[in-house]
Amino acid sequence: MNSKRTSATVLVVDDQEILTRLMCKTLESHDCRVLWANNGQDALNLFRGAEPPVDLLVTDYEMPGMNGLELAHECCALDPNLSVLYISGSSPGIELAAELRLENRAFLAKPFRQSDLMQSAKALLEAPTNTYSSGSSHGSQLLSMAR
């Protein structure tokens, strides 16, 4: 693949289908390539087969079955430079708060405006590239958008 990608690939995961669709439309309107799923296992399967690879995972923290944290850990095991934006209707608990201290992690409280989603996504996607990444566009700064 010799051509340079001009848009980011974002995987959106939420068990509320209407919210998933709204986030996808918002990201697509800003020239992102969007993949989506309504549960962690389907999202993990999409992540594994994504070409080009996923740049940003936007996941609900609280989902039945595999939650967002478990999904992010599985995906980051495959791509340690993956940026993750957690969304949730509740405040981050101890486990998520610890996760948010890592590089390339952010939190956005539900409900949020489309502009909040785009601001958080852009900040993660446009952050400086990690020195250990191989040409990926993943950032290396922590962004916490808790409200």
N, C-alpha and C positions, 0 to 999 in steps of 0.2 A: 504494500500500500504506500504509494509514493506521494499522493496528494495530501496536503495538510488539511486537517479537519477545521471547519470554521465554527461549528456549534458543539455545545456540550451534550453528552448523553446523560439523561437523568432517569433514574428508576424511582417511581412514586408508588408507595405502598400504604394503604389504609383500608381497614375493613368497612368503612362507610363509603359505599360506591359513589354517592353524589359528591362527597368531598374529594375523592380521588379524581373524578372527572373534572371538577373545577380547578384543582391544582394542575392537572395535565394541560387544560386549555390555557391557563395563565402562563405556564412554562413554554408551551408551544408558541404562544403569541410573542414570546421573546426569543424566538429562533432556537429553542432547545429541541433536541431529539428526545422524545419521551417514551419510555416503556412503563407499564403499570401493572399492578396486581392488587388483589384484595386480601391476600394472606401471605404470611412469611414463606411458606414452602413454595408457592407459585413464583414468588419474587426471587427466591434463591435459584430456582431453575432458570428464570429469565436472565438473572445476573450471570450465571455460568455460561449461557449461550450467547450473550450479547456481543455483537460485532457491529460497530466498534465497541470497545469496552465501556462500562458505565463509569462516568466521572463523579457523579453525585447520587447518593442514596437519600431520598426523602421518605422517612418512615414514621408511621404512628408508633408511639412507644407501647401503648396498651392495645394489643390485639389478641384474639383467642388463638390457641395453639402456640405457634412461635411468635414471641413478642418482638418488638422492634430492636431491642438490645441484642437478643439472640440472633436475629437476622443480620444485624450489623457485624457481629462477631464472626459469623460464618462468611460473610462477604469480605470482610477485612482479612480473613485468613487466606483468601484467594488473591486479594489486592491490598497490601498493607497501606498504600497511599490513598485509598478511597476516602472521599469526604462524605460526612454523614450529617444530615439535618434531621434531628428528632422533633416530632410534633406531638403534642399531648394536651388534653383538656385539664390535666392536673399538674401541679408543680412537680419538678423533678425530685424523686426520692434519693436516698443515699447512693444506690447503685448507679442511677443515671447521672447524678451530680459528679460522681467519680469519673464516669465516662466522659463527661463534658470537659474535664481537665486535659484530655488528650488533644493532640493536634488534629486539625481538620474536623472538629466536632462543633455543632451548634444546636440550640434549642429554640423552638418557636411555640409559644402557648396558643392553644385554640381558645376562642376563635381569633383568627388573624385576617388582616386585609391582604389582598393580592399584592399590594406594594411591599408589605412585610415579607411575604414569601419570596418575592423577587430580590429584595435587598439582601436577605439571608443567603439565598442561593448564589447570587452574584459574588458576595463576599467570600464564600467558600471556593467558588470556581476561579476567582481572579486573584486569590492569595498567591504569594510567591511560591514557586515550585521548590519542593524539597530537594536537597542536594543528592539524596540517595535514589530519587526516582529516575526512571529512564524515559525521559521525554513526556511524562504525563503532566497534566495541567492541574494536579491536585495541590491545594494550598497547604501552608504549614502554620496557620495562625488559628487561635481559638476565638470563636465568636459565640457569645452567649446572648441570645435575644430574649431572655426570660422577661416577662412583663409583670 
